[in-house]
Amino acid sequence: GKDGYLIFLSPVAKAMKDLFANINVVVDKKDYSILRMEMVEAGGDNTVIKFTNKQLNIPVADALFAIK
């Protein structure tokens, strides 16, 4: 489309082929971040994930991470 580039992924490994017919990823033409991902299952169902309100490279406090 006009806003993004389509990356069409087709599985090669049998284990992945049994799960997915293909995976489509649309990346933003401006910053190459993911706009949408569609996973088309081998049985015909699909899952679409849309990424909105993205914030790129924002500072993240060290306190949010804990090593256990």
Buried (B, 14 or more C-beta within 10 A) or exposed (E): EEEBEEEEEEBEEEEEEEBBBBBBBBBBEEEEEBBBBBBBBEEEEBEEEEEEEEEEEEEEEEEEEEEE
